[in-house]
Amino acid sequence: MTPQRPAVPFLEALQRSILVFDGAMGSLLYERGVFVTQNFEQLNVTRPDLVKKVHDEYVAAGAQVIETNTFGGNSFRLERYGLVDEVRSYNLAGAKLAREAAGEVAYVAGSIGPTGLVPGVASQADLRDAAATFTEQAGALVEGGADLLIVETFRHMEELRIAINAARAAAPSTPILASVTFDASGTVADGTPPERVASLLRDWGVDTLGVNCGDGPQLSLSMAERMRGVDLPLCAQPNAGLPRTVDGRLLYMATPEYFDVFTRRIIQAGARMVGGCCGTTPEHIRWMVKSARMLGGGVSPVVATRPQAVPLEVHGLDPVPLDQRSRLSAKIAAKQFVVSVEVNPSPGLSPDSALAAAKMLIDNGVDVVNVADGPRATARMSNLAFCSLLIQRYGIEPILHVCGRDRNLIGQMAHLLGASAIGIQNLVVITGDPPKIGDYPEATAVYDLDSIGLLTMASTMNRGLDPAGKRIAGGQTSFLLATGLEPGAQDLDREIRRLEQKRAAGAEIVMTQPIFQQELLDDVLKRIAHLEMPVLIGVLPLVSYKNAEFLHNEVPGMQIPENIRERMRRAPPGAEARKEGVRIAREMLFSVRDKVQGAYLMPPLGKYELALEVLDGLK
């Protein structure tokens, strides 16, 4: 029977999303009672249950790539245990165990570690033997089911070159990831710095490169940042810090929560693959998966491991036509220019001031009120409750933000069913800010679903099905599904790829983050024209020079041109600065009104009157 594999080839999946590798094998086996004097690769044959259980735990934690228990499966290391003739059998067994655990939900990386030779003093015969054992190892790993080969934890560049050439010769069509370990000074054993390491690996023909092991996350982050100059996907798999001896046992001290922070930093630095090395556990990987899902593409590109739309053309209902879902959707379907203004309740018990502001805006021609879902990860009245009050008291049609941070899959389903039941038909689906940026950094982020997973769920419900593919009692929802876009994102290519994924998941309109440059908007509109999605441009009237500097320098995805910041600097503080901010916002909005479907205003600091000043004369 042919073992199951992911439907999408590894390198193709890597183009679609961030991939999370598993964590340690050896240190975990040691923690579970395997003596350090025992050969760990032999366990693939003598204790396959023990090895597979570790693989299973990493897959359950969400790892999308698991490494074989074959790091030391070369003849030089096995000879120390009198097992020199077992290279093929241990590597083949290790690959088969990993393949069985990974199935079609994860990739298998065949692990190849160094021999222990020092090329500068090893004989030519030893180097030939090294090439031969790497070739045998690579061939057995691919035969056993490896999707890629990872030559890892190498400190000597010449030995790494030998391993790469051997792996390529044994498996010409199998991707190779070459991962290097640096010392605390930031070089490999022969003094080569990371920039030179990266260029050598590129010239040697690897498909991806990375850094692993070492002193911990900070060193890995620093080295990875210096390796990213070559045009190859980058991987980072640090140790859980340096080990300490506690009660006679080696323990690694870097916590899973710390790896959550590291994951976000390394992805923002450009890594396409993340994972753990010595001392990391399934719990470390579980935290890394949450961050990678939030920042790097959401739903797994391997297979549908999260709720996905079932074959709706067979089982689902046709969605309610766009012009019949809500007043807002009818205007969008009719290609009318629409205006949304964000109104959020203040922290505390009373929503009265925000309700009054919403009514004032609607009375003055605003089409719809937009209510965020715990913006900036701050605690306040739920936006579902506030939207209910808008409907009950004033008949105001809201747009409900739905983010993935605070509710698990079941909670999200209940949230959307409740929204539909009270008459909310317009949703903006986003991933959401992590708690660590808000007032309660110790709060736990859920992120069962990111924006792409949430859009899939909501679009599935629009066809009358729940995430499991069962009929929803009573019919179907009729949500208008909006999603966000950051025109000023540091990696605009990635941002547009994610928008394409969101469109495929069911997003129907785009609401951008604030934008201050017409040229940037023109470029973005041109690049997303093929998606044929109506766009509401984000508009934020600045209130001071300090406000402009903060947004430009400290808020991700915000770009405020120097000439705009200079205008705010020259404006006297107070009322004159606010007037200048309104003028800037009006200039931008009026200059692009014929290029977009509408405007999404975000008045700062609850100054809702500024929104009306920006909109004066627009319609």
C-alpha positions as CSV (number, residue, x, y, z in Angstrom):
1,M,0.0,0.0,0.0
2,T,1.4,3.4,-1.0
3,P,1.8,5.7,2.0
4,Q,-0.3,8.9,1.9
5,R,1.5,12.2,1.1
6,P,0.4,15.8,1.0
7,A,-1.3,16.7,-2.3
8,V,0.8,19.8,-2.8
9,P,4.6,19.5,-3.5
10,F,6.8,20.9,-0.7
11,L,8.3,23.8,-2.7
12,E,4.9,24.8,-4.0
13,A,3.4,24.8,-0.5
14,L,6.4,27.0,0.7
15,Q,5.4,29.6,-1.9
16,R,1.9,29.7,-0.5
17,S,2.5,30.0,3.2
18,I,4.8,29.8,6.2
19,L,5.6,26.2,7.1
20,V,6.2,25.1,10.7
21,F,8.7,22.3,11.3
22,D,8.6,20.1,14.4
23,G,10.9,20.4,17.4
24,A,13.5,18.2,19.1
25,M,13.6,14.4,18.9
26,G,16.7,13.5,20.8
27,S,16.2,15.7,23.9
28,L,12.5,14.6,24.1
29,L,13.5,10.9,24.0
30,Y,16.1,11.6,26.7
31,E,13.4,13.3,28.8
32,R,11.3,10.1,28.4
33,G,14.0,7.8,29.8
34,V,16.2,6.9,26.8
35,F,19.8,6.8,28.0
36,V,22.1,9.2,26.3
37,T,24.6,6.3,25.8
38,Q,22.0,4.5,23.6
39,N,21.9,5.1,19.9
40,F,18.7,7.0,19.1
41,E,18.5,5.9,15.4
42,Q,18.5,2.2,16.5
43,L,15.1,3.0,18.2
44,N,13.6,3.2,14.7
45,V,13.9,-0.6,14.6
46,T,13.9,-1.6,18.3
47,R,11.3,0.9,19.7
48,P,9.3,2.3,16.7
49,D,6.4,2.9,19.0
50,L,8.4,5.4,21.1
51,V,9.7,7.3,18.0
52,K,6.3,7.4,16.3
53,K,4.6,8.7,19.4
54,V,6.9,11.8,19.3
55,H,6.1,12.3,15.6
56,D,2.3,11.9,16.4
57,E,2.5,14.6,19.1
58,Y,4.2,17.1,16.8
59,V,1.6,16.5,14.1
60,A,-1.1,16.9,16.6
61,A,0.5,20.2,17.7
62,G,0.2,21.5,14.1
63,A,3.6,20.9,12.7
64,Q,3.5,20.8,8.9
65,V,7.0,19.3,8.5
66,I,8.3,16.5,10.7
67,E,11.9,15.4,10.6
68,T,13.0,11.8,10.7
69,N,14.9,10.3,13.6
70,T,18.0,9.8,11.5
71,F,20.2,12.8,12.4
72,G,23.1,10.5,13.4
73,G,22.3,7.8,10.9
74,N,25.6,7.8,9.1
75,S,28.3,5.2,9.2
76,F,30.8,7.3,11.2
77,R,28.4,7.9,14.1
78,L,26.9,4.4,14.0
79,E,30.3,2.8,14.1
80,R,30.7,4.1,17.7
81,Y,27.9,1.6,18.7
82,G,29.1,-1.3,16.5
83,L,26.2,-0.6,14.1
84,V,28.1,0.6,11.0
85,D,26.2,-1.8,8.7
86,E,22.8,-0.4,9.6
87,V,22.8,2.9,7.7
88,R,20.2,1.8,5.2
89,S,18.0,-0.1,7.6
90,Y,17.8,2.7,10.3
91,N,17.3,5.5,7.8
92,L,14.7,3.5,5.8
93,A,12.8,2.6,9.0
94,G,13.0,6.2,10.3
95,A,11.6,7.6,7.1
96,K,8.7,5.1,7.1
97,L,7.8,5.9,10.7
98,A,7.7,9.6,10.0
99,R,5.8,9.1,6.8
100,E,3.2,7.0,8.6
101,A,2.8,9.7,11.3
102,A,2.7,12.6,8.7
103,G,0.2,11.0,6.3
104,E,-1.2,13.6,4.0
105,V,-1.2,16.4,6.6
106,A,2.5,17.0,6.9
107,Y,5.7,16.7,4.9
108,V,8.6,14.5,6.0
109,A,12.1,15.9,6.1
110,G,14.8,13.3,6.0
111,S,17.4,14.4,8.6
112,I,21.1,14.2,7.7
113,G,23.6,15.4,10.3
114,P,27.4,15.7,10.2
115,T,29.8,12.8,10.6
116,G,32.0,14.4,13.2
117,L,34.9,14.7,10.8
118,V,36.9,17.9,10.6
119,P,37.6,18.3,6.9
120,G,40.9,20.2,7.4
121,V,42.5,17.2,9.2
122,A,40.4,14.3,7.7
123,S,42.1,12.1,5.1
124,Q,40.8,12.0,1.5
125,A,39.7,8.4,2.2
126,D,37.6,9.6,5.1
127,L,36.0,12.3,3.0
128,R,35.2,9.8,0.3
129,D,33.6,7.6,2.9
130,A,31.6,10.6,4.2
131,A,30.3,11.2,0.7
132,A,29.4,7.5,0.4
133,T,27.5,7.3,3.7
134,F,25.6,10.6,3.0
135,T,24.6,9.1,-0.4
136,E,23.4,5.9,1.2
137,Q,21.5,7.8,3.9
138,A,19.8,10.2,1.4
139,G,18.7,7.3,-0.9
140,A,17.2,5.3,2.0
141,L,15.4,8.4,3.3
142,V,13.7,9.2,0.0
143,E,12.9,5.5,-0.5
144,G,11.2,5.5,2.9
145,G,9.0,8.5,2.0
146,A,10.9,11.7,2.7
147,D,9.5,14.8,0.8
148,L,12.7,16.8,1.3
149,L,16.2,16.2,2.7
150,I,17.5,18.5,5.4
151,V,21.3,18.5,5.9
152,E,21.4,20.2,9.3
153,T,23.6,21.4,12.2
154,F,26.7,21.5,10.0
155,R,29.6,23.7,11.2
156,H,32.2,22.9,8.6
157,M,31.4,24.2,5.1
158,E,33.4,21.6,3.3
159,E,31.6,18.8,4.9
160,L,28.3,20.5,4.2
161,R,29.3,20.8,0.5
162,I,30.0,17.0,0.4
163,A,26.7,16.3,2.0
164,I,24.8,18.5,-0.4
165,N,26.4,16.9,-3.4
166,A,25.8,13.4,-2.1
167,A,22.1,14.2,-1.4
168,R,21.7,15.7,-4.8
169,A,23.3,12.7,-6.5
170,A,21.2,10.2,-4.6
171,A,17.9,12.1,-5.0
172,P,18.1,14.5,-7.9
173,S,14.5,15.6,-7.8
174,T,14.1,15.9,-4.0
175,P,14.4,19.4,-2.5
176,I,17.3,20.1,-0.2
177,L,17.3,22.3,2.8
178,A,20.8,23.1,4.1
179,S,20.9,24.4,7.7
180,V,24.0,25.7,9.5
181,T,24.9,26.2,13.1
182,F,26.8,29.3,14.1
183,D,28.8,29.9,17.2
184,A,28.3,32.8,19.6
185,S,30.6,35.1,17.6
186,G,28.4,34.7,14.5
187,T,30.5,32.5,12.3
188,V,30.8,28.8,11.5
189,A,33.8,26.8,12.5
190,D,36.2,28.1,9.9
191,G,35.2,31.8,10.5
192,T,32.8,32.1,7.6
193,P,30.1,34.8,8.3
194,P,26.4,34.2,7.6
195,E,26.3,36.4,4.5
196,R,29.1,34.3,2.9
197,V,27.5,31.0,4.1
198,A,24.2,32.0,2.3
199,S,25.9,32.8,-1.0
200,L,27.9,29.5,-0.9
201,L,24.8,27.5,-0.3
202,R,23.0,29.2,-3.1
203,D,26.0,28.5,-5.4
204,W,26.0,24.9,-4.3
205,G,22.4,24.5,-5.6
206,V,20.3,24.0,-2.5
207,D,16.6,24.8,-2.7
208,T,16.3,26.4,0.7
209,L,18.7,27.4,3.5
210,G,18.6,28.0,7.2
211,V,20.1,28.2,10.7
212,N,19.5,25.7,13.5
213,C,20.6,24.7,16.9
214,G,23.1,27.2,18.5
215,D,22.6,29.2,21.6
216,G,18.9,30.0,21.2
217,P,16.4,32.2,19.5
218,Q,18.2,35.5,19.6
219,L,21.3,34.1,17.9
220,S,19.2,32.4,15.3
221,L,17.3,35.5,14.6
222,S,20.4,37.6,14.2
223,M,22.0,35.0,11.9
224,A,18.9,34.6,9.8
225,E,18.6,38.3,9.2
226,R,22.1,38.3,7.8
227,M,21.4,35.3,5.6
228,R,18.3,36.6,3.9
229,G,20.2,38.5,1.2
230,V,20.1,35.5,-1.2
231,D,16.9,34.7,-3.1
232,L,16.1,31.4,-1.3
233,P,13.5,30.5,1.2
234,L,14.8,30.8,4.8
235,C,14.4,28.5,7.7
236,A,15.1,29.1,11.4
237,Q,15.1,26.3,14.1
238,P,16.8,27.4,17.3
239,N,17.4,25.5,20.5
240,A,15.3,26.3,23.5
241,G,18.2,28.4,24.9
242,L,21.2,26.9,26.6
243,P,20.5,23.8,28.8
244,R,21.0,23.8,32.5
245,T,21.5,20.9,34.8
246,V,18.6,20.5,37.3
247,D,18.6,17.5,39.6
248,G,21.0,15.7,37.4
249,R,19.1,16.3,34.2
250,L,19.7,18.7,31.3
251,L,16.8,21.1,30.9
252,Y,16.2,23.8,28.3
253,M,14.8,27.0,29.8
254,A,13.3,29.0,26.9
255,T,9.5,28.8,27.3
256,P,6.9,28.1,24.6
257,E,5.6,31.6,25.1
258,Y,9.0,33.0,24.3
259,F,9.0,30.9,21.1
260,D,5.7,32.5,20.2
261,V,7.4,36.0,20.3
262,F,10.5,34.6,18.4
263,T,8.2,33.2,15.7
264,R,6.6,36.5,15.0
265,R,10.0,38.2,14.9
266,I,11.6,35.7,12.6
267,I,8.7,35.7,10.2
268,Q,8.7,39.4,10.0
269,A,12.4,39.2,9.3
270,G,11.6,37.1,6.2
271,A,11.7,33.5,7.3
272,R,9.4,31.1,5.3
273,M,10.0,28.1,7.6
274,V,10.2,28.0,11.4
275,G,10.6,25.2,13.9
276,G,12.6,24.1,16.9
277,C,15.8,22.2,17.7
278,C,17.2,20.8,21.0
279,G,15.0,21.3,24.0
280,T,11.8,22.3,22.1
281,T,8.7,20.2,22.6
282,P,5.2,19.9,21.0
283,E,4.1,22.7,23.2
284,H,6.7,25.0,21.8
285,I,5.5,24.0,18.3
286,R,1.9,24.6,19.2
287,W,2.7,28.2,20.1
288,M,4.7,28.7,17.0
289,V,1.9,27.3,14.8
290,K,-0.4,30.0,16.2
291,S,1.9,32.8,15.3
292,A,2.7,31.4,11.9
293,R,-1.0,31.0,11.1
294,M,-1.6,34.6,12.1
295,L,1.3,36.1,10.1
296,G,2.0,33.7,7.3
297,G,-1.0,32.6,5.3
298,G,-3.5,31.0,7.7
299,V,-5.0,27.7,6.5
300,S,-2.4,25.0,5.9
301,P,-1.3,24.7,2.2
302,V,-0.6,21.0,2.8
303,V,-4.2,19.8,3.1
304,A,-7.4,21.1,4.7
305,T,-6.5,20.7,8.4
306,R,-8.8,23.5,9.4
307,P,-12.5,24.0,8.5
308,Q,-12.8,24.3,4.7
309,A,-15.7,24.6,2.4
310,V,-16.9,21.1,1.3
311,P,-17.8,20.6,-2.4
312,L,-20.5,23.2,-2.2
313,E,-21.6,22.9,-5.8
314,V,-22.8,19.4,-4.8
315,H,-24.1,19.8,-1.3
316,G,-24.6,23.5,-0.6
317,L,-27.3,26.1,-1.4
318,D,-26.7,29.0,-3.8
319,P,-25.7,32.1,-1.8
320,V,-28.3,34.9,-1.5
321,P,-27.7,37.3,-4.3
322,L,-25.4,40.2,-3.3
323,D,-28.1,42.9,-3.9
324,Q,-30.4,41.2,-1.5
325,R,-28.3,40.6,1.6
326,S,-28.2,44.1,3.2
327,R,-28.7,47.8,2.4
328,L,-24.9,48.1,2.1
329,S,-24.6,45.1,-0.3
330,A,-27.4,46.4,-2.4
331,K,-25.5,49.7,-2.9
332,I,-22.3,47.9,-3.7
333,A,-24.1,45.7,-6.2
334,A,-25.5,48.9,-7.8
335,K,-21.9,50.3,-7.9
336,Q,-22.9,53.3,-5.7
337,F,-20.2,55.1,-3.7
338,V,-20.5,54.1,-0.1
339,V,-19.1,55.5,3.2
340,S,-18.4,53.6,6.3
341,V,-17.2,55.2,9.6
342,E,-15.7,53.2,12.4
343,V,-17.4,53.7,15.8
344,N,-16.3,51.8,18.9
345,P,-17.7,51.9,22.4
346,S,-15.5,53.4,25.0
347,P,-14.1,51.0,27.6
348,G,-16.6,50.7,30.5
349,L,-20.3,50.1,31.0
350,S,-22.0,52.8,29.0
351,P,-22.3,52.7,25.2
352,D,-24.3,55.9,25.1
353,S,-21.7,58.3,23.7
354,A,-20.7,55.9,20.9
355,L,-24.4,55.2,20.1
356,A,-25.1,59.0,19.9
357,A,-22.0,59.4,17.6
358,A,-23.3,56.6,15.3
359,K,-26.7,58.2,15.0
360,M,-25.1,61.6,14.3
361,L,-23.1,60.1,11.5
362,I,-26.0,58.2,9.9
363,D,-28.2,61.4,10.1
364,N,-25.5,63.2,8.2
365,G,-25.3,60.8,5.2
366,V,-22.9,58.0,6.3
367,D,-24.1,54.7,4.9
368,V,-23.0,52.3,7.5
369,V,-21.2,52.1,10.9
370,N,-18.2,49.9,11.3
371,V,-17.5,48.3,14.7
372,A,-14.1,46.7,15.5
373,D,-13.5,43.5,17.5
374,G,-11.4,44.5,20.4
375,P,-9.1,46.9,18.4
376,R,-5.5,47.0,19.5
377,A,-6.3,44.0,21.8
378,T,-8.1,46.2,24.4
379,A,-11.0,45.0,26.5
380,R,-14.3,46.8,26.0
381,M,-18.0,45.9,25.4
382,S,-18.3,43.2,22.7
383,N,-18.9,44.6,19.3
384,L,-21.7,42.1,18.8
385,A,-23.6,43.6,21.8
386,F,-22.9,47.2,20.5
387,C,-24.1,46.3,17.0
388,S,-27.3,44.8,18.6
389,L,-27.9,48.1,20.3
390,L,-27.4,50.1,17.1
391,I,-30.1,48.0,15.4
392,Q,-32.5,48.0,18.3
393,R,-32.4,51.7,19.2
394,Y,-31.9,53.4,15.9
395,G,-32.2,50.8,13.1
396,I,-28.6,51.5,12.1
397,E,-27.0,48.9,9.8
398,P,-23.6,48.0,11.2
399,I,-20.6,46.2,9.8
400,L,-19.3,43.7,12.4
401,H,-15.6,43.0,12.6
402,V,-14.8,39.4,13.3
403,C,-11.2,38.4,14.3
404,G,-9.6,35.1,15.1
405,R,-7.9,36.1,18.3
406,D,-10.4,35.5,21.1
407,R,-12.7,32.6,20.0
408,N,-12.0,29.0,19.2
409,L,-13.7,27.3,16.3
410,I,-16.9,26.5,18.2
411,G,-17.0,30.0,19.6
412,Q,-16.6,31.5,16.1
413,M,-19.5,29.4,14.8
414,A,-21.7,30.5,17.7
415,H,-20.6,34.1,17.2
416,L,-21.6,34.1,13.5
417,L,-24.9,32.3,14.1
418,G,-25.7,34.9,16.8
419,A,-24.8,37.8,14.5
420,S,-27.1,36.5,11.8
421,A,-30.0,35.9,14.3
422,I,-30.0,39.6,15.4
423,G,-29.9,40.9,11.9
424,I,-26.2,41.6,11.3
425,Q,-25.5,40.9,7.6
426,N,-22.2,42.7,7.0
427,L,-18.9,41.3,8.3
428,V,-15.3,42.4,8.1
429,V,-13.1,39.3,8.7
430,I,-9.6,39.8,10.0
431,T,-7.0,37.9,11.9
432,G,-6.8,40.4,14.8
433,D,-4.0,42.0,16.9
434,P,-2.2,39.7,19.3
435,P,-2.9,40.3,23.0
436,K,0.7,41.2,23.8
437,I,0.2,44.6,22.1
438,G,-2.8,45.5,24.3
439,D,-3.6,46.1,27.9
440,Y,-3.7,42.4,28.9
441,P,-0.5,40.8,27.4
442,E,-0.9,37.7,29.6
443,A,-4.2,36.9,27.9
444,T,-4.2,33.8,25.7
445,A,-4.7,34.2,22.0
446,V,-6.7,31.5,20.4
447,Y,-6.3,31.8,16.6
448,D,-8.0,28.5,15.8
449,L,-8.8,30.3,12.6
450,D,-7.2,33.2,10.9
451,S,-8.9,35.5,8.5
452,I,-8.8,33.0,5.7
453,G,-10.2,30.2,7.8
454,L,-12.9,32.6,9.1
455,L,-13.8,33.6,5.6
456,T,-14.1,30.0,4.6
457,M,-16.4,29.3,7.5
458,A,-18.6,32.3,6.8
459,S,-18.9,31.6,3.1
460,T,-19.7,28.0,3.9
461,M,-22.5,29.2,6.2
462,N,-23.8,31.4,3.3
463,R,-24.4,28.2,1.5
464,G,-26.3,26.7,4.4
465,L,-23.6,24.4,5.7
466,D,-21.6,24.3,9.0
467,P,-17.8,23.7,9.0
468,A,-18.4,19.9,9.2
469,G,-20.5,20.0,6.0
470,K,-23.8,19.5,7.8
471,R,-26.9,21.5,6.9
472,I,-27.6,24.5,9.1
473,A,-31.1,24.1,10.6
474,G,-33.3,26.9,9.3
475,G,-31.5,27.7,6.0
476,Q,-28.4,29.8,5.4
477,T,-26.7,33.0,6.4
478,S,-26.6,36.0,4.0
479,F,-23.4,37.8,5.1
480,L,-21.6,40.4,2.9
481,L,-18.0,39.4,3.5
482,A,-15.3,42.1,3.6
483,T,-11.7,41.7,4.3
484,G,-8.7,43.9,5.0
485,L,-5.7,44.9,3.0
486,E,-2.5,46.8,4.0
487,P,-1.3,48.9,1.0
488,G,1.7,50.0,3.1
489,A,2.7,46.4,4.1
490,Q,6.4,45.9,4.2
491,D,6.0,42.9,1.9
492,L,3.3,43.9,-0.5
493,D,3.7,40.8,-2.6
494,R,2.9,38.6,0.3
495,E,-0.1,40.9,1.3
496,I,-1.5,40.6,-2.2
497,R,-1.0,36.8,-2.2
498,R,-3.0,36.7,1.0
499,L,-5.7,38.8,-0.6
500,E,-5.9,36.3,-3.4
501,Q,-6.3,33.5,-0.8
502,K,-9.0,35.5,1.0
503,R,-10.8,36.0,-2.3
504,A,-10.7,32.3,-2.9
505,A,-12.0,31.7,0.6
506,G,-15.1,33.9,0.0
507,A,-14.1,37.6,0.5
508,E,-16.2,39.9,-1.6
509,I,-15.0,43.4,-0.9
510,V,-11.8,45.0,0.4
511,M,-11.5,47.6,3.1
512,T,-7.9,49.0,3.2
513,Q,-5.9,50.3,6.1
514,P,-5.4,54.1,5.9
515,I,-3.5,55.3,2.9
516,F,-1.9,58.7,2.3
517,Q,-0.2,58.2,-1.2
518,Q,-2.2,58.2,-4.4
519,E,0.6,56.6,-6.3
520,L,0.7,53.7,-3.8
521,L,-3.1,53.2,-4.1
522,D,-2.9,53.3,-7.9
523,D,-0.2,50.6,-7.9
524,V,-2.2,48.4,-5.5
525,L,-5.5,48.8,-7.5
526,K,-3.6,47.8,-10.6
527,R,-2.1,44.8,-9.0
528,I,-5.5,43.5,-7.6
529,A,-7.6,44.4,-10.6
530,H,-7.8,40.7,-11.6
531,L,-9.7,39.9,-8.4
532,E,-12.6,42.2,-9.4
533,M,-13.3,43.2,-5.8
534,P,-14.9,46.5,-4.8
535,V,-12.4,48.6,-2.7
536,L,-13.2,50.9,0.1
537,I,-10.2,53.1,0.8
538,G,-9.1,53.6,4.4
539,V,-9.0,57.3,5.4
540,L,-7.6,58.5,8.8
541,P,-7.5,62.3,9.4
542,L,-4.3,63.1,11.4
543,V,-4.7,65.2,14.5
544,S,-1.1,66.2,15.2
545,Y,2.5,65.9,14.1
546,K,3.1,63.4,17.0
547,N,0.2,61.4,15.8
548,A,1.6,61.2,12.3
549,E,5.1,60.2,13.5
550,F,3.7,57.5,15.7
551,L,1.6,56.0,12.9
552,H,4.5,56.1,10.5
553,N,7.1,54.7,12.7
554,E,5.3,52.4,15.1
555,V,2.2,51.0,13.5
556,P,2.8,48.1,11.0
557,G,1.5,48.6,7.5
558,M,1.2,52.5,7.8
559,Q,3.2,54.7,5.5
560,I,2.9,58.4,5.8
561,P,5.0,60.3,3.3
562,E,7.6,62.8,4.5
563,N,5.8,65.7,2.9
564,I,2.6,64.9,4.8
565,R,4.5,64.6,8.1
566,E,6.2,67.9,7.3
567,R,2.8,69.6,6.7
568,M,1.6,68.3,10.1
569,R,4.9,69.4,11.7
570,R,4.4,73.0,10.4
571,A,0.8,73.1,11.6
572,P,0.3,74.8,15.1
573,P,-0.7,72.2,17.7
574,G,-4.4,71.9,18.5
575,A,-7.2,73.0,16.3
576,E,-5.0,74.1,13.4
577,A,-3.3,70.7,13.3
578,R,-6.6,68.9,13.2
579,K,-7.7,71.2,10.3
580,E,-4.6,70.4,8.4
581,G,-5.2,66.6,9.0
582,V,-8.7,67.0,7.6
583,R,-7.4,68.9,4.5
584,I,-4.9,66.1,3.9
585,A,-7.6,63.4,4.2
586,R,-9.9,65.3,1.9
587,E,-7.2,65.8,-0.7
588,M,-6.5,62.1,-0.8
589,L,-10.2,61.0,-0.8
590,F,-11.4,63.4,-3.4
591,S,-8.5,62.6,-5.7
592,V,-9.3,58.9,-5.8
593,R,-13.1,58.8,-5.4
594,D,-13.6,57.8,-9.0
595,K,-11.2,54.9,-8.7
596,V,-12.7,53.1,-5.7
597,Q,-16.2,51.9,-4.5
598,G,-16.2,53.8,-1.3
599,A,-14.4,55.2,1.8
600,Y,-13.7,53.6,5.2
601,L,-13.1,56.4,7.7
602,M,-11.3,55.9,11.0
603,P,-11.7,59.0,13.2
604,P,-8.9,59.2,15.7
605,L,-9.5,59.4,19.5
606,G,-13.3,59.4,19.1
607,K,-13.3,62.7,17.2
608,Y,-16.2,61.6,14.9
609,E,-17.0,65.2,13.8
610,L,-13.7,65.0,11.8
611,A,-15.2,62.3,9.7
612,L,-18.0,64.6,8.6
613,E,-15.5,67.4,7.9
614,V,-13.6,65.0,5.6
615,L,-16.8,63.9,3.8
616,D,-18.3,67.4,3.3
617,G,-19.3,67.8,-0.3
618,L,-18.2,64.2,-1.3
619,K,-21.7,63.0,-2.3
